[in-house]
Amino acid sequence: MCVRSCKVLVLCCVMFVKKVSSNQHFVNSLSTLDKQFVSPKILHVLNQTRNQLSIVVLPKTPSASSEFLDLSSLHSSSIFISIYTMNFNVLTDVNTDSVLETEQTRNVVQSTVSTRRFTSSAETIIIPAQNAVFPQNFEHNGYFPNGNKNTFIFVGLEETVKGILTWRSVKKLRWKFGIVYRDRGKNLVTSGRELIFLNSDLLPSFNADKLSLSGLHFYTTAIRVDAYVAWDSNKAPFMGAFFNAVQAFSKLSNFTFSVNLPSGGLNKLSNGSWTGAIGDILYNNKDIILGFGQFYHRNHILDYSTLFGFIELKFYKAHAKVGTTDGALLKPYQPFVWFLIGMTFGLLVVVVYFETRQMSVEASFSFWVLYRSHLEQPVSLGNNSSNNLSFLLTLSLFYCMIIGTGFKSNLVSYLTIPDQEETPSTFEDLALRENYQPYFVTMKGTGIHYFKTSNASSVMTIRKRMIVTADKVKCLVKVISEPKTVCISWWHVSMSVIARNLTLHRSRSVFEISREPVFFMPTTLTFSKGFKFYKEFSSVVRSLRDAGFFSKWLQMLYDFETIRGLEYLHKKSGEMIQLLSSASKIEEQVKPFQFRNVAIAFSLLATGLFSSLLLFAYEKMNSRRLQTCWSTKLHTNEY
């Protein structure tokens, strides 16, 4: 039975040390855990963290008895990062570093999928498989409480765990993993897949007790991302998700902090040193990075707090255009119907030709007489009429009326309700659309690393024609200024650029975003290894995340930047404003006929009417003059 504490979700562990009579006994709360079968170390960590389990590390010297399970460390950010749809070889002390730097970093996109579910109330249940006594027939008919939501971890010998993972009751579980002992090295396994084992020195440590932060001052650093820390015109921080989080925590715990925006990049230099925000942390110049993506490539030098949110790599595209295609004249009928119309026309021409070949007519007479009838034009047979020919043309007249009426009505429909442009909505679609030009906004970090190293077929296809740029504004402007162009960028990076420079109307953005990201990862507060106040900051981030402040503060920043951008854009004029105005227009699904659609018809009609009026006026005036002349002449002749 799952037991919740009054404040936070308590990790539930299952230790099977004696036979149970009910399936609900598979989940025991921490308070009812049989402590004689659990090492003091795990109890200490569980009592101190009191949050969702994320990473399990076996002791370096596993004993044959798994009831004394000793967890070297627990991490509260996300469960088993890098275990989703991966296929790693069993790691040894020799190849651990190479695998972490190659395969693991390429699969961050898949690994972080599993972290999403831990933003809600879910529990992780540990089951020591060697000592568990399952109810009778549990293999086939067993039931795990909340099996679609909770995560179940089976610990034991490899043969035992693999056997349990084949059970029918276990296969029904959505999230199930195994931790097995091996003679050489340790490895996480699931049914049909092998998962990476993480060494305990890669994980953050926990302090025994919470420390007071009152009266302290923390020196923080940031990367150049407004979504994390936004800066005003005086280069002072005033907004941003992580800035707001630390500011709220400082008021609660009575400490102060300052923020630095260093120069430098996010990667290690060729001489082995680090610059920028990472360098500030590594060389003890600063205490905390306000917002950073959790990336295993840097796990050996940094610690990450509880995840605060997710950052996503998507592409931006212009709104689909609505217009008439080149083949609109042929669309009223399907190709097969056009084939039948053509074949019928040809047969009628042949029949009319044989009917009129004895008459004194040209050979083309049979073609033109049917051509005019299909266009519903008058046809004159003259002296070439016959009963058979008149009957044939009468029948064809009804056929032509039906075909012509259907064509004209459908043609008007296709002209007034035109087709909407088909645009890619996913990266798979973008890879197939070879006529689209993708641009990529690089920050020289994880995103470009993923695109350069990923073996995914869609990413490899896009990579061949992708143009890399560091200019965020230029990349986004190309989307609305050049047809069939997309801009691949981190959402949290492009958000402020769009709001501040490319939003003319708050109710309508000039961009559409891809339906799914190609890659997303957790974003957290970041510390140097062994940071003294790790637990305190991690705890407040978790509380703010669960309360929904991450998305709220991002939306507040977007709204603020939009208002500030509108005030600036409304004072401007020029090509950019015209471009934004055109891109902001709503494309109507129905296109009623406008004057340009009927301009020729009205021009011809007006010309004819005007010419007729001139001729009529000339005739009237001329007739009166002639009448006057004749009257004068007749009057003269009388005398």
C-alpha positions in Angstrom: 0.0 0.0 0.0 1.4 3.4 -1.1 1.8 5.8 1.8 2.3 9.5 1.1 3.8 11.9 3.6 2.0 15.2 4.2 4.5 17.3 2.3 6.4 15.3 -0.3 6.3 12.0 -2.0 8.2 9.4 -0.1 10.2 6.8 -2.0 8.7 3.4 -1.5 11.0 0.4 -1.3 10.0 -3.2 -1.3 12.1 -5.7 0.6 10.8 -9.2 0.4 12.1 -11.1 3.4 9.1 -13.3 4.2 6.1 -14.7 2.4 3.3 -12.2 1.7 -0.4 -13.0 1.3 -1.5 -9.9 -0.7 -0.3 -8.3 -3.8 -0.6 -4.9 -2.2 2.3 -5.8 0.2 4.6 -5.3 -2.7 4.8 -1.6 -1.8 5.8 -0.7 1.7 6.4 2.8 2.9 9.7 3.9 4.3 8.3 4.0 7.8 7.4 0.3 7.7 10.6 -0.9 6.1 12.2 -3.7 7.9 15.4 -2.0 8.9 17.3 -5.1 9.9 17.7 -6.0 6.2 18.7 -2.6 5.0 22.2 -1.1 5.5 22.4 2.1 7.6 23.8 4.0 4.6 20.7 3.6 2.4 18.4 4.5 5.4 20.5 7.6 6.0 20.3 8.7 2.3 16.6 7.9 2.1 15.7 9.9 5.2 17.8 12.9 4.0 16.6 13.1 0.4 12.9 12.0 0.9 12.2 12.4 -2.8 11.9 10.3 -5.9 14.7 7.9 -6.6 16.6 8.6 -9.8 19.8 6.7 -10.1 20.8 3.4 -8.4 24.5 2.5 -8.0 25.5 -0.9 -6.7 28.5 -1.1 -4.3 31.8 -1.7 -6.0 32.2 -5.0 -4.2 28.8 -6.6 -4.3 28.1 -9.3 -1.9 26.2 -12.5 -2.7 23.3 -11.5 -0.5 21.2 -8.7 -2.0 19.0 -8.1 1.0 21.7 -5.8 2.4 21.3 -3.4 -0.6 23.6 -0.5 -0.3 22.9 2.5 -2.5 26.0 4.6 -2.9 24.1 7.7 -3.9 20.7 9.0 -4.9 20.1 11.8 -7.3 16.8 13.7 -7.3 16.8 15.1 -10.8 15.6 12.4 -13.2 15.4 8.7 -13.1 18.0 6.7 -15.0 19.1 9.3 -17.5 20.4 7.5 -20.6 18.4 4.4 -20.3 15.7 5.0 -22.8 16.0 3.1 -26.1 19.7 2.7 -25.8 21.9 -0.3 -26.5 25.2 -0.1 -24.6 27.8 -2.8 -24.3 28.7 -4.0 -20.8 31.1 -1.5 -19.4 34.4 -2.2 -17.8 36.9 0.0 -16.1 38.8 0.2 -19.5 36.0 1.4 -21.8 33.8 3.5 -19.5 35.1 6.9 -20.5 35.0 6.2 -24.2 31.4 5.0 -24.1 30.3 8.0 -22.0 31.9 10.4 -24.5 30.5 8.7 -27.7 27.4 6.6 -27.4 25.9 8.2 -24.4 26.1 11.8 -25.5 24.5 10.9 -28.9 21.5 9.5 -27.2 20.6 12.2 -24.8 17.5 12.9 -26.9 16.1 9.5 -26.1 17.4 9.4 -22.6 15.5 12.4 -21.4 12.2 11.1 -22.6 12.0 9.1 -19.4 12.5 12.1 -17.2 9.2 13.8 -18.2 7.1 11.4 -16.2 8.8 12.4 -13.0 7.4 15.9 -13.0 4.2 14.3 -11.6 3.6 12.1 -8.6 5.3 8.8 -9.3 7.2 6.3 -7.2 10.1 4.0 -7.7 9.8 0.6 -6.1 12.9 -1.5 -5.5 12.4 -5.3 -5.4 15.3 -7.6 -4.3 14.5 -10.5 -6.6 16.7 -13.1 -4.8 14.7 -12.8 -1.5 11.3 -12.0 -2.8 8.6 -14.6 -2.1 5.8 -13.9 -4.6 2.2 -15.0 -4.2 1.0 -18.2 -5.9 0.7 -17.9 -9.7 1.9 -14.3 -9.6 4.0 -14.9 -12.7 0.9 -15.1 -14.9 -1.9 -13.3 -12.9 0.0 -11.0 -10.6 -0.8 -7.3 -10.2 1.5 -4.4 -9.4 -0.2 -1.3 -8.0 -0.1 1.7 -10.4 1.9 -0.3 -12.9 1.5 2.2 -15.7 2.9 5.0 -13.7 5.4 3.8 -11.1 8.9 2.4 -11.9 9.8 -1.1 -10.7 13.4 -2.1 -10.3 14.4 -5.7 -9.8 17.7 -6.3 -8.1 19.6 -9.6 -8.0 21.6 -12.1 -9.9 21.5 -11.7 -13.7 19.8 -15.1 -14.3 17.0 -14.4 -11.7 16.3 -10.8 -12.9 16.2 -11.8 -16.6 13.7 -14.6 -15.7 11.4 -12.2 -13.8 11.5 -9.7 -16.7 9.9 -12.4 -18.9 6.9 -12.8 -16.6 3.6 -11.9 -18.0 2.7 -9.7 -15.0 6.1 -7.9 -15.3 5.8 -7.3 -19.1 2.6 -5.4 -18.5 4.6 -2.8 -16.5 5.4 0.3 -18.6 8.6 1.2 -16.6 10.6 -1.8 -15.5 14.4 -2.2 -15.1 16.8 -4.6 -13.6 20.0 -4.3 -11.7 22.2 -7.4 -11.8 25.4 -8.6 -10.3 28.1 -9.9 -12.6 31.6 -11.3 -11.9 33.3 -8.4 -13.7 31.6 -5.0 -13.6 28.0 -4.2 -12.9 25.3 -3.5 -15.5 21.7 -2.4 -15.7 19.6 -4.5 -17.9 16.0 -4.7 -19.2 14.3 -7.3 -21.2 16.0 -7.4 -24.5 18.3 -4.4 -23.9 21.4 -3.6 -21.9 21.8 -0.3 -20.1 24.7 1.6 -18.9 26.1 1.3 -15.3 27.0 4.6 -13.7 29.9 4.8 -11.3 29.2 6.4 -8.0 31.9 9.1 -8.5 29.8 10.6 -11.3 26.9 11.4 -8.9 26.5 14.3 -6.5 27.0 13.7 -2.8 24.4 14.6 -0.1 25.0 16.4 3.2 23.7 14.9 6.4 21.7 17.9 7.6 20.3 21.1 6.0 22.5 24.1 6.6 21.4 27.6 7.3 21.9 30.1 4.5 21.0 33.2 6.5 23.5 36.1 6.1 25.5 34.4 3.3 26.4 35.8 -0.1 26.6 33.6 -3.2 28.5 34.5 -6.3 26.6 33.2 -9.3 27.3 33.1 -13.1 25.1 32.7 -16.1 25.2 31.9 -19.8 23.9 34.3 -22.4 20.3 33.0 -22.5 17.5 35.4 -21.6 15.2 32.6 -20.6 17.6 31.8 -17.7 18.7 35.3 -16.8 17.5 38.4 -18.7 19.5 41.7 -18.6 18.2 45.2 -18.9 19.8 48.1 -20.8 22.1 48.8 -17.8 23.4 45.2 -18.0 21.8 44.3 -14.7 19.8 41.1 -14.3 16.1 41.6 -13.7 14.2 38.5 -14.9 14.5 34.9 -16.1 13.4 31.6 -14.8 16.6 30.8 -12.8 17.2 34.3 -11.7 13.6 34.5 -10.3 14.1 31.1 -8.6 17.2 32.1 -6.7 15.8 35.5 -6.0 12.7 33.9 -4.4 14.9 31.5 -2.4 17.1 34.4 -1.2 14.1 36.2 0.3 13.0 33.0 1.9 16.4 32.0 3.4 17.7 35.5 4.0 20.8 35.4 1.8 22.1 37.6 -1.0 23.6 36.9 -4.4 25.2 38.5 -7.4 25.2 37.5 -11.0 28.1 37.6 -13.5 27.8 37.3 -17.3 31.3 36.1 -18.4 32.7 35.9 -21.8 33.8 32.7 -23.3 32.1 29.5 -24.6 30.7 26.3 -23.3 33.4 23.9 -24.4 36.8 22.9 -23.2 39.7 24.6 -25.0 42.4 22.7 -26.8 44.8 23.2 -23.8 42.3 21.5 -21.4 41.1 24.7 -19.7 37.5 26.0 -19.5 36.2 29.5 -20.0 32.9 31.2 -19.5 30.4 30.1 -16.9 31.9 26.6 -16.6 35.3 28.1 -16.0 33.9 30.3 -13.3 32.6 27.3 -11.4 35.6 24.9 -11.9 38.2 27.5 -10.8 36.1 28.5 -7.7 35.5 32.0 -9.0 31.7 31.5 -8.7 29.4 29.2 -6.8 26.4 28.5 -9.0 25.5 28.6 -12.7 22.0 30.0 -13.1 20.6 27.6 -15.7 22.5 24.9 -17.6 21.5 21.8 -19.6 22.2 18.5 -17.8 24.7 16.8 -20.2 26.7 13.7 -19.2 29.7 14.9 -21.2 30.3 17.3 -18.3 29.1 15.1 -15.4 32.6 14.4 -14.2 33.2 18.1 -13.5 29.7 19.5 -12.5 26.8 18.6 -10.2 23.3 19.3 -11.3 20.3 20.2 -9.0 16.9 18.7 -9.3 15.6 19.3 -12.8 13.7 22.6 -13.1 12.3 22.1 -16.6 13.2 20.9 -20.1 14.8 22.7 -23.1 13.8 21.6 -26.6 15.5 21.8 -29.9 12.8 22.5 -32.6 12.6 24.2 -35.9 10.6 27.3 -36.9 8.7 27.7 -40.1 6.5 30.3 -41.7 2.7 29.9 -41.8 1.4 27.7 -44.6 0.4 29.8 -47.7 -3.0 29.4 -49.2 -3.3 29.7 -53.0 -4.2 28.1 -56.3 -1.9 25.5 -57.6 -0.7 25.3 -61.3 -2.9 22.3 -61.9 -6.2 23.9 -60.7 -7.7 23.8 -64.3 -7.3 20.0 -64.3 -8.4 19.3 -60.7 -12.2 19.4 -61.3 -11.9 15.9 -62.6 -9.7 12.9 -61.7 -7.1 11.7 -64.3 -9.2 8.7 -65.1 -12.3 10.9 -65.8 -10.2 13.1 -68.1 -9.1 9.9 -69.9 -12.7 8.9 -70.4 -13.6 12.4 -71.7 -10.8 12.4 -74.2 -11.6 8.8 -75.4 -15.3 9.7 -75.8 -14.4 12.9 -77.7 -12.1 10.9 -80.0 -14.8 8.3 -80.7 -17.4 11.0 -81.5 -15.0 12.6 -83.9 -14.5 9.3 -85.7 -18.3 8.6 -85.9 -19.1 12.1 -87.2 -16.3 11.9 -89.7 -17.7 8.7 -91.2 -21.2 10.2 -91.2 -20.1 13.3 -93.1 -17.4 11.9 -95.4 -19.8 11.6 -98.3 -20.7 15.3 -97.9 -18.9 18.2 -99.4 -17.1 19.2 -96.1 -13.6 19.4 -95.0 -12.0 16.6 -93.0 -11.6 18.8 -90.0 -15.4 19.5 -89.9 -16.0 16.6 -87.6 -13.4 17.8 -85.1 -14.5 21.5 -84.9 -18.2 20.8 -84.7 -17.7 18.6 -81.6 -15.1 21.0 -80.2 -17.6 23.8 -80.3 -20.4 21.7 -78.8 -18.1 20.7 -75.9 -17.5 24.4 -75.2 -21.3 24.9 -75.4 -20.9 27.2 -78.5 -23.5 27.3 -81.3 -22.9 24.8 -84.1 -24.2 25.2 -87.6 -24.5 22.2 -89.9 -25.7 24.2 -92.9 -26.5 22.0 -95.9 -24.6 19.0 -94.3 -27.4 18.0 -91.9 -28.8 14.5 -91.8 -31.1 12.7 -89.5 -28.3 10.5 -88.1 -26.0 13.5 -87.6 -28.7 15.6 -85.9 -29.5 12.7 -83.6 -25.9 12.2 -82.7 -25.2 15.8 -82.0 -28.4 16.0 -79.9 -27.2 13.2 -77.7 -23.7 14.7 -77.4 -25.3 18.0 -76.4 -26.6 16.6 -73.2 -23.3 14.9 -72.5 -21.5 18.2 -73.1 -23.8 20.1 -70.8 -23.2 17.7 -67.9 -19.5 17.6 -68.4 -19.3 21.4 -68.8 -21.5 22.3 -65.9 -19.6 19.9 -63.6 -16.2 21.3 -64.8 -17.2 25.0 -64.3 -18.8 24.5 -60.8 -15.8 22.4 -59.6 -13.4 24.9 -61.1 -15.0 27.8 -59.2 -14.7 25.7 -56.0 -11.0 25.1 -56.5 -10.4 28.8 -57.2 -12.4 30.1 -54.3 -11.3 27.4 -51.8 -7.7 26.8 -52.8 -5.2 24.3 -51.5 -3.2 25.0 -48.3 0.6 24.6 -48.6 1.9 21.4 -47.1 4.7 22.2 -44.7 6.9 19.8 -42.6 5.7 19.4 -39.0 8.4 17.0 -37.7 12.1 16.4 -38.3 11.2 13.3 -40.2 9.1 15.4 -42.6 11.8 17.9 -42.9 14.3 15.2 -43.9 12.0 14.1 -46.7 11.4 17.6 -48.0 14.6 18.1 -50.0 13.3 21.4 -51.3 13.5 22.9 -47.8 16.6 24.7 -46.7 17.4 24.2 -42.9 19.4 26.7 -41.0 20.8 25.9 -37.5 21.5 28.5 -34.8 24.5 27.2 -32.9 25.7 28.1 -29.4 28.6 25.7 -29.8 27.2 23.4 -27.3 25.1 20.2 -27.0 22.8 21.0 -29.9 25.4 21.2 -32.6 27.2 18.3 -31.0 24.1 16.1 -31.4 23.6 17.1 -35.0 27.2 16.3 -35.9 27.4 12.9 -34.2 23.8 11.5 -34.3 23.3 8.4 -36.4 19.5 9.0 -36.8 18.6 8.8 -40.4 16.5 12.0 -40.4 19.3 14.0 -38.6 21.9 12.7 -41.0 19.8 13.7 -44.0 19.2 17.2 -42.6 22.9 17.6 -41.7 23.9 17.3 -45.3 22.1 20.4 -46.4 22.1 22.3 -43.1 23.7 25.8 -42.9 25.1 26.6 -39.5 24.9 30.2 -38.2 25.4 32.0 -34.9 23.1 34.9 -35.8 19.7 34.1 -34.2 17.9 37.1 -35.7 19.2 36.4 -39.3 18.2 32.8 -39.1 14.6 33.6 -38.1 14.2 36.4 -40.6 15.2 34.0 -43.4 12.2 31.9 -42.4 9.7 34.6 -43.2 11.6 36.3 -46.1 12.7 33.2 -48.1 10.2 30.5 -49.1 10.7 26.9 -47.9 13.2 27.8 -45.2 13.3 26.6 -41.6 15.4 27.7 -38.6 16.5 25.0 -36.1 17.0 26.5 -32.7 16.6 25.9 -29.0 13.2 27.3 -28.0 14.4 29.0 -24.9 17.1 30.8 -27.0 14.8 31.9 -29.8 11.9 32.9 -27.5 13.2 36.3 -26.5 14.5 37.1 -30.0 11.0 36.5 -31.5 9.3 38.4 -28.7 11.6 41.4 -28.9 12.3 41.7 -32.6 9.8 39.7 -34.7 6.4 40.1 -33.1 4.1 42.7 -34.6 0.8 41.5 -33.1 0.6 39.8 -29.7 -2.3 37.6 -30.8 -0.5 36.1 -33.7 3.1 34.9 -34.1 4.7 35.0 -37.5 6.2 31.5 -36.9 5.0 28.0 -36.5 7.0 25.5 -34.4 7.6 21.8 -35.2 5.3 19.4 -33.5 8.0 17.4 -31.8 11.6 18.3 -30.8 14.5 16.4 -32.2 16.2 16.6 -28.9 15.5 17.8 -25.4 17.3 17.7 -22.1 16.8 18.7 -18.4 17.9 22.2 -17.3 19.0 22.8 -13.8 21.1 24.9 -11.4 24.7 23.7 -11.7 27.4 23.5 -9.1 31.0 22.5 -8.8 31.6 19.0 -7.4 30.9 18.6 -3.7 29.1 22.0 -3.4 28.4 22.5 0.3 24.8 23.8 -0.1 23.8 21.4 -2.9 20.8 19.9 -1.0 19.4 23.2 0.0 19.3 24.7 -3.5 18.2 21.4 -5.1 15.3 21.2 -2.6 13.9 24.7 -3.5 14.3 24.1 -7.2 12.2 20.9 -6.9 9.5 22.8 -4.9 9.3 25.6 -7.5 9.2 23.2 -10.4 6.3 21.2 -8.9 4.4 24.5 -8.3 4.7 25.3 -12.0 7.0 28.3 -11.7 9.4 27.4 -14.5 6.7 27.7 -17.3 5.1 30.7 -15.5 8.3 32.7 -15.4 9.2 31.9 -19.0 5.8 33.1 -20.1 6.2 36.3 -18.0 9.5 37.0 -19.7 8.0 36.4 -23.2 5.1 38.8 -22.4 7.5 41.4 -21.1 9.8 41.2 -24.1 6.8 41.2 -26.5 5.5 44.5 -25.0 8.9 46.1 -25.1 9.4 44.9 -28.7 6.0 46.2 -29.8 6.8 49.7 -28.5 10.0 49.6 -30.5 8.6 48.2 -33.7 5.6 50.6 -33.8 8.0 53.5 -34.0 9.8 52.0 -37.0 9.0 51.8 -40.6 10.8 50.1 -43.5 11.3 46.7 -45.1 11.3 44.7 -41.9 7.9 46.2 -40.8 6.4 45.4 -44.2 7.8 41.9 -44.0 6.3 41.3 -40.5 3.0 42.8 -41.6 2.8 40.5 -44.5 3.8 37.4 -42.4 1.3 38.3 -39.7 -1.7 38.4 -42.1 -4.2 35.5 -41.6 -4.5 33.4 -44.7 -8.2 32.9 -45.3 -9.3 29.4 -46.2 -11.9 30.8 -48.7 -10.7 33.1 -51.4 -13.7 34.9 -52.9 -13.3 36.3 -56.4 -11.6 39.7 -56.4 -11.6 42.3 -59.1 -8.3 41.0 -60.6 -10.0 37.6 -61.1 -12.7 39.2 -63.3 -10.9 42.3 -64.6 -10.6 41.0 -68.1 -14.3 40.1 -68.4 -15.3 43.5 -67.1 -12.8 45.3 -69.2 -14.1 43.6 -72.4 -17.7 44.3 -71.4 -16.9 48.0 -70.6 -15.0 48.3 -73.9 -17.8 46.9 -75.9 -20.5 49.0 -74.1 -18.4 52.1 -74.5 -17.8 51.4 -78.2 -21.5 50.7 -78.8 -22.5 53.9 -77.0 -20.1 55.9 -79.2 -21.4 54.3 -82.4 -24.9 54.8 -81.2 -24.3 58.5 -80.5 -22.5 59.0 -83.8 -25.3 57.3 -85.6 -27.9 59.5 -83.9 -25.9 62.7 -84.5 -25.2 61.7 -88.1 -28.8 60.7 -88.8 -30.1 64.1 -87.5 -27.6 65.9 -89.7 -28.6 63.8 -92.7 -32.3 64.5 -92.0 -31.6 68.2 -91.8 -29.7 68.1 -95.0 -32.4 66.2 -96.8 -35.1 68.5 -95.5 -33.1 71.6 -96.7 -32.6 70.1 -100.1 -36.2 69.1 -100.5 -37.3 72.6 -99.4 -34.9 74.1 -102.0 -36.2 71.9 -104.8 -39.7 73.0 -104.2 -38.8 76.5 -105.1 
